[in-house]
Amino acid sequence: MTVTCSDLALSSPEVLADPYPYFDRERSRAAVQWHEELNLWMAFSHSSANAVLRARTLGRIWTPRWPDVELPAFELIHVNSLLESEPPVHTRLRRLVAGAFARGHIERLRPRVAELASALADQVAEAGADGSAVDLIELFAEPLPVQVIAELLGVPRSDWGLLRPWSNAIVKMYEYGVTDRQRVAAETASAEFIDYLRTMVDQRRGALTDDLVSSLIAETDSDGARLTEDELITTCTLLLNAGHEAAVNVVGNGVLALGRHPEQWQRLGADPGLIEPAVEELIRYDSPLQLFERTAISDTPIGAVTVAQGQKIAALLGAANRDPEVFADPGRFDVGRSPNPHLGFGAGIHFCVGAPLARLELQTALRTLLARFPGLSLAGEPPARTEFVLRGLHALPVTIQ
């Protein structure tokens, strides 16, 4: 029997502020439900969300959300995307991208990420030296992932300021209820980023360096195939948008959770060995990506329902990561939680290819904040959230003394 989400309004202030009680309520009614307004199925349990992510008859098939609106640049960076493709195209793209990543880029960046985090912490220390509140999002959480991605791609320091506005405009399109103004902004940002990357690719072809763009250019598959220029550009935009936005949100959401649970902050300070499990708990407890859609290539059973060919189903990752069938006392924030089989990086063939870099970045960020600001605390509540799919904060006021 089909159960319908009767009043789960994802954009309501109550759900945006704290979706987890609503997820708990819906999960107790049925693991998979039909959402009439959004015209898709929703998977609330860990098992059903995991099944959605792993089912080979549920695909990431790119189709324009607004077929009557021309968005050629935005379309280009999705139709060629690793994230928006299925085998055999996905297999070829992922093998090439993974091969480029395997050239030691994560280890190459390890000391540099620590340097970048330390320099940003210096700015936080200077801004908060008089005891006044500072915005940790603006001064630390936002710039660090941008700088890491810039270093990875080989973007010169003088151009670092271009990346965040482009990413921010593009990812607004993944929410529900997108406005005409946001569509225009996303198309403009996509076009500008594409032009920038084409110029960078042309320069690298003439003189390869040790950055990821050069590795992507040089990577050759077993049959001699390479990434096309559009595929290469799309991969770079995916790294910026997916990697950067998620990292910002994990740091922001995570420090907010630690500020609301000061005993966990003190626990981390006393035992730095908990940094790695703590990062996994930050991802689980307040997931940076709440929803991931798939489309049925053929009729697909998920739990007690069948997703008909052509229908969409969304894995609600935030709900899955609070499922009491998998996580003991799931509403409890525990930096030492183990095991922690969260779905924050996805599952199946679309498991996040940048997960090792994300973990390095997040562990370094948390380690830096703990070492530099052991007395860090919240300075009031952050501004109200305005977006559901990418769950993050616009600002996070803290004091460091």
C-alpha positions as CSV (number, residue, x, y, z in Angstrom):
1,M,0.0,0.0,0.0
2,T,1.3,3.4,-1.0
3,V,1.9,5.8,1.9
4,T,1.9,9.5,1.0
5,C,4.0,12.2,2.7
6,S,1.0,14.4,3.5
7,D,2.6,17.4,5.1
8,L,6.4,17.2,4.8
9,A,7.2,20.6,3.3
10,L,11.0,20.6,2.7
11,S,11.2,24.3,2.4
12,S,9.2,25.2,5.5
13,P,11.1,27.1,8.2
14,E,10.4,24.3,10.7
15,V,11.9,21.6,8.5
16,L,14.8,23.7,7.4
17,A,15.7,24.5,11.0
18,D,15.6,20.8,12.2
19,P,14.4,18.2,9.7
20,Y,15.3,15.2,11.9
21,P,12.1,14.9,14.0
22,Y,10.1,15.1,10.8
23,F,12.2,12.3,9.3
24,D,11.7,10.2,12.4
25,R,7.9,10.7,12.2
26,E,7.8,9.7,8.5
27,R,10.2,6.8,8.9
28,S,7.9,5.3,11.6
29,R,5.0,5.5,9.1
30,A,6.8,3.8,6.2
31,A,10.3,3.5,5.0
32,V,9.4,4.6,1.4
33,Q,6.7,7.1,0.7
34,W,5.2,9.1,-2.2
35,H,5.6,12.9,-2.1
36,E,2.7,14.3,-4.1
37,E,4.0,17.9,-4.4
38,L,7.5,16.8,-5.6
39,N,6.1,13.9,-7.7
40,L,8.7,11.4,-6.5
41,W,9.3,8.6,-4.0
42,M,11.3,9.3,-0.8
43,A,13.4,6.7,1.0
44,F,13.6,7.5,4.8
45,S,15.3,4.4,6.2
46,H,19.0,3.4,6.0
47,S,18.2,0.2,4.2
48,S,15.9,1.8,1.6
49,A,18.2,4.7,1.0
50,N,21.2,2.4,0.6
51,A,19.2,0.3,-1.8
52,V,18.4,3.4,-3.9
53,L,22.0,4.3,-4.1
54,R,23.1,0.8,-5.1
55,A,20.3,-0.3,-7.4
56,R,21.6,-0.7,-11.0
57,T,18.1,-0.1,-12.4
58,L,18.0,3.3,-10.7
59,G,20.1,5.7,-12.7
60,R,21.5,9.2,-12.7
61,I,20.1,10.2,-16.1
62,W,20.5,13.9,-16.8
63,T,17.3,15.6,-18.1
64,P,16.7,19.3,-18.0
65,R,14.4,20.3,-15.1
66,W,13.1,23.2,-17.2
67,P,13.0,21.9,-20.8
68,D,11.5,25.2,-22.0
69,V,14.3,27.3,-20.6
70,E,17.6,27.5,-22.5
71,L,20.6,27.0,-20.2
72,P,23.3,25.8,-22.5
73,A,26.3,26.3,-20.2
74,F,24.5,24.8,-17.1
75,E,23.5,21.9,-19.4
76,L,27.0,21.3,-20.6
77,I,28.5,20.9,-17.1
78,H,25.9,18.2,-16.3
79,V,25.3,16.2,-19.5
80,N,29.0,15.3,-19.5
81,S,29.3,14.7,-15.7
82,L,30.5,11.6,-14.0
83,L,27.8,12.2,-11.4
84,E,25.0,12.3,-14.1
85,S,26.0,9.3,-16.1
86,E,25.6,5.5,-16.0
87,P,27.7,2.6,-17.4
88,P,29.3,2.3,-19.8
89,V,29.9,6.0,-19.9
90,H,30.2,6.3,-16.1
91,T,32.7,3.4,-16.0
92,R,35.0,5.1,-18.5
93,L,34.8,8.5,-16.9
94,R,35.3,7.2,-13.3
95,R,38.3,5.1,-14.3
96,L,40.0,8.1,-15.9
97,V,39.2,10.4,-13.1
98,A,40.3,7.9,-10.4
99,G,43.4,7.3,-12.4
100,A,44.3,11.0,-12.3
101,F,43.6,11.1,-8.6
102,A,45.8,8.1,-8.0
103,R,48.8,10.1,-9.1
104,G,49.5,11.2,-5.5
105,H,47.5,14.4,-5.4
106,I,46.0,13.7,-2.0
107,E,49.4,13.2,-0.3
108,R,50.9,16.1,-2.3
109,L,48.3,18.4,-0.8
110,R,48.5,17.1,2.8
111,P,51.1,19.6,4.1
112,R,49.6,22.4,2.0
113,V,46.1,21.9,3.4
114,A,47.6,22.2,6.9
115,E,49.3,25.5,5.9
116,L,46.1,26.9,4.4
117,A,44.1,26.0,7.5
118,S,46.8,27.5,9.8
119,A,46.8,30.8,7.8
120,L,43.1,31.1,8.0
121,A,43.2,30.3,11.7
122,D,45.6,33.3,12.0
123,Q,42.9,35.5,10.5
124,V,40.3,34.1,12.9
125,A,42.6,34.8,15.8
126,E,43.3,38.3,14.7
127,A,39.6,39.1,14.2
128,G,38.6,37.6,17.6
129,A,41.5,38.8,19.7
130,D,39.5,41.4,21.5
131,G,36.9,38.8,22.5
132,S,34.3,39.9,19.9
133,A,32.3,37.4,17.9
134,V,33.7,36.3,14.5
135,D,31.9,34.5,11.7
136,L,33.6,31.1,11.3
137,I,31.9,30.5,8.0
138,E,33.3,33.6,6.3
139,L,36.8,33.5,7.8
140,F,37.5,29.7,7.9
141,A,34.8,27.2,6.7
142,E,34.2,28.9,3.3
143,P,37.7,29.9,2.2
144,L,39.5,26.7,3.2
145,P,37.7,24.3,0.7
146,V,38.0,26.9,-2.1
147,Q,41.7,27.2,-1.5
148,V,42.2,23.4,-1.4
149,I,40.3,22.9,-4.7
150,A,42.2,25.8,-6.2
151,E,45.5,24.2,-5.2
152,L,44.3,20.8,-6.5
153,L,43.3,22.3,-9.9
154,G,46.3,24.7,-10.1
155,V,44.2,27.9,-10.1
156,P,46.5,30.8,-9.4
157,R,46.0,32.7,-6.1
158,S,44.9,35.8,-7.9
159,D,41.9,34.0,-9.2
160,W,40.8,32.2,-6.0
161,G,38.1,34.7,-5.4
162,L,36.3,33.7,-8.6
163,L,35.5,30.2,-7.5
164,R,33.2,30.6,-4.5
165,P,30.7,32.9,-6.3
166,W,30.6,30.5,-9.3
167,S,30.0,27.5,-7.1
168,N,27.4,29.2,-5.0
169,A,25.3,30.3,-8.0
170,I,25.4,26.9,-9.7
171,V,24.5,24.8,-6.6
172,K,21.4,26.9,-6.0
173,M,19.9,25.1,-8.9
174,Y,19.8,21.8,-6.9
175,E,17.2,23.1,-4.5
176,Y,13.4,23.0,-5.0
177,G,11.6,26.2,-5.9
178,V,14.4,27.8,-8.0
179,T,13.6,31.4,-9.1
180,D,14.2,32.9,-12.5
181,R,16.9,35.1,-11.1
182,Q,18.7,32.1,-9.7
183,R,18.5,30.3,-13.1
184,V,20.1,33.4,-14.8
185,A,22.8,33.6,-12.2
186,A,23.6,29.9,-12.5
187,E,23.8,30.1,-16.3
188,T,26.1,33.1,-16.1
189,A,28.3,31.4,-13.5
190,S,28.5,28.2,-15.6
191,A,29.4,30.1,-18.7
192,E,32.1,32.1,-17.0
193,F,33.6,29.0,-15.3
194,I,33.6,27.1,-18.6
195,D,35.4,29.9,-20.4
196,Y,38.0,30.1,-17.5
197,L,38.6,26.3,-17.6
198,R,38.9,26.2,-21.4
199,T,41.7,28.8,-21.1
200,M,43.4,26.8,-18.3
201,V,43.2,23.6,-20.3
202,D,44.7,25.2,-23.3
203,Q,47.6,26.5,-21.2
204,R,48.2,23.1,-19.5
205,R,48.2,21.3,-22.8
206,G,51.2,23.4,-23.8
207,A,53.0,22.8,-20.5
208,L,51.8,20.1,-18.1
209,T,52.5,20.7,-14.4
210,D,51.8,18.6,-11.2
211,D,48.2,19.7,-10.7
212,L,45.1,17.6,-11.3
213,V,44.1,19.4,-14.5
214,S,47.4,18.3,-16.0
215,S,46.8,14.7,-14.7
216,L,43.3,14.7,-16.2
217,I,44.7,15.8,-19.6
218,A,47.4,13.1,-19.5
219,E,45.3,10.2,-18.2
220,T,44.7,7.5,-20.8
221,D,42.4,4.6,-20.5
222,S,43.5,1.0,-21.4
223,D,42.1,1.4,-24.9
224,G,43.9,4.7,-25.4
225,A,40.7,6.8,-24.7
226,R,41.1,10.2,-22.9
227,L,38.6,12.6,-21.4
228,T,37.2,15.0,-24.0
229,E,37.6,18.7,-23.2
230,D,33.9,19.0,-22.2
231,E,34.3,16.0,-19.9
232,L,37.5,17.4,-18.3
233,I,35.8,20.8,-17.7
234,T,32.7,19.1,-16.3
235,T,34.9,17.1,-13.9
236,C,36.6,20.3,-12.7
237,T,33.2,22.0,-12.0
238,L,32.0,18.9,-10.2
239,L,35.1,18.9,-7.9
240,L,34.5,22.6,-7.1
241,N,30.7,22.4,-6.6
242,A,30.3,19.0,-4.9
243,G,33.6,19.0,-2.9
244,H,33.6,22.6,-1.9
245,E,30.0,22.9,-0.9
246,A,30.0,19.7,1.2
247,A,33.2,20.6,3.0
248,V,31.9,24.1,3.9
249,N,28.7,22.5,5.3
250,V,30.4,19.8,7.3
251,V,32.7,22.3,9.0
252,G,29.8,24.7,9.7
253,N,27.3,22.1,10.8
254,G,29.9,20.3,12.7
255,V,31.2,23.3,14.7
256,L,27.6,24.2,15.5
257,A,27.0,20.7,16.8
258,L,30.2,20.8,18.9
259,G,29.3,24.2,20.2
260,R,25.9,22.9,21.3
261,H,27.7,19.9,22.9
262,P,30.7,21.4,24.6
263,E,31.5,18.2,26.4
264,Q,32.3,16.6,23.0
265,W,34.6,19.5,22.1
266,Q,36.4,19.0,25.4
267,R,36.5,15.3,24.7
268,L,38.2,15.9,21.4
269,G,40.7,18.3,22.9
270,A,41.7,15.7,25.5
271,D,42.0,12.9,22.9
272,P,43.1,14.1,19.4
273,G,43.0,10.4,18.4
274,L,39.2,10.9,18.0
275,I,39.6,13.3,15.1
276,E,38.9,10.7,12.4
277,P,35.7,9.2,14.0
278,A,34.6,12.7,14.9
279,V,34.7,13.8,11.2
280,E,32.5,10.8,10.3
281,E,30.1,11.7,13.1
282,L,29.9,15.3,11.9
283,I,28.9,14.0,8.5
284,R,26.3,11.6,10.0
285,Y,24.8,13.8,12.6
286,D,23.9,16.8,10.4
287,S,24.4,15.7,6.8
288,P,25.7,18.3,4.3
289,L,23.8,16.6,1.5
290,Q,20.3,15.7,2.5
291,L,18.8,14.3,-0.7
292,F,20.1,12.4,-3.8
293,E,17.7,11.6,-6.7
294,R,17.7,8.6,-9.0
295,T,15.4,7.7,-11.9
296,A,14.0,4.2,-12.6
297,I,15.4,2.8,-15.8
298,S,13.0,-0.1,-15.3
299,D,10.5,-1.1,-12.6
300,T,12.5,-1.3,-9.4
301,P,11.3,-2.7,-6.0
302,I,12.6,-0.6,-3.0
303,G,11.3,-1.9,0.3
304,A,7.6,-2.4,0.1
305,V,7.0,-0.3,-3.1
306,T,7.9,-0.5,-6.7
307,V,9.4,2.5,-8.4
308,A,7.9,2.5,-11.9
309,Q,10.1,3.1,-15.0
310,G,10.5,6.8,-15.4
311,Q,9.6,7.7,-11.8
312,K,12.1,9.4,-9.5
313,I,13.1,8.3,-6.0
314,A,15.1,10.4,-3.5
315,A,17.4,8.8,-0.9
316,L,17.0,11.1,2.1
317,L,20.6,10.8,3.4
318,G,19.9,12.8,6.6
319,A,17.0,10.5,7.5
320,A,19.0,7.4,6.7
321,N,21.9,8.6,8.9
322,R,19.5,8.9,11.9
323,D,17.9,5.5,11.4
324,P,17.6,3.7,14.9
325,E,17.7,0.3,13.1
326,V,21.4,1.1,12.3
327,F,22.6,3.7,14.7
328,A,22.2,3.3,18.5
329,D,20.6,6.4,20.0
330,P,20.8,8.2,16.6
331,G,19.9,11.6,18.0
332,R,23.0,11.5,20.3
333,F,26.1,13.4,19.1
334,D,29.1,11.2,19.8
335,V,32.5,12.0,18.4
336,G,33.7,8.5,19.2
337,R,30.8,6.7,17.5
338,S,31.9,3.3,16.1
339,P,30.8,1.7,13.9
340,N,29.4,4.6,11.8
341,P,28.1,3.3,8.4
342,H,26.7,6.7,7.4
343,L,25.7,7.4,3.8
344,G,27.2,10.8,3.6
345,F,29.6,10.0,0.7
346,G,26.9,7.9,-1.1
347,A,27.2,4.2,-2.0
348,G,27.5,2.1,-5.0
349,I,29.1,3.2,-8.2
350,H,28.5,6.9,-7.4
351,F,30.3,6.7,-4.1
352,C,32.2,10.1,-3.8
353,V,35.4,9.9,-5.8
354,G,36.8,12.8,-3.7
355,A,36.1,11.2,-0.3
356,P,39.8,10.7,0.6
357,L,40.5,14.4,-0.1
358,A,37.3,15.5,1.8
359,R,38.4,13.4,4.8
360,L,41.9,14.9,4.7
361,E,40.5,18.4,4.5
362,L,37.9,18.0,7.3
363,Q,40.3,16.2,9.6
364,T,42.9,19.0,9.1
365,A,40.2,21.7,9.7
366,L,39.0,20.2,12.9
367,R,42.5,19.5,14.2
368,T,43.5,23.1,13.5
369,L,40.5,24.6,15.2
370,L,41.0,22.4,18.3
371,A,44.7,23.2,18.5
372,R,44.3,27.0,18.0
373,F,41.0,27.7,19.8
374,P,40.4,25.2,22.6
375,G,38.1,27.7,24.2
376,L,36.0,28.2,21.1
377,S,32.2,28.6,21.8
378,L,29.1,29.7,20.1
379,A,28.2,33.4,20.3
380,G,24.5,33.0,19.8
381,E,22.4,31.1,17.3
382,P,23.3,31.3,13.6
383,P,20.9,32.9,11.0
384,A,18.0,30.8,9.9
385,R,18.7,28.3,7.1
386,T,17.1,28.8,3.7
387,E,18.1,25.7,1.8
388,F,17.3,22.0,2.2
389,V,19.2,19.8,-0.2
390,L,22.6,21.3,0.6
391,R,22.2,21.8,4.3
392,G,24.6,24.5,5.5
393,L,24.9,27.8,7.4
394,H,25.2,31.3,6.0
395,A,27.1,32.4,9.1
396,L,28.3,31.0,12.4
397,P,29.2,33.5,15.1
398,V,31.8,32.2,17.6
399,T,34.1,33.5,20.2
400,I,37.6,32.0,20.5
401,Q,38.5,33.0,24.1
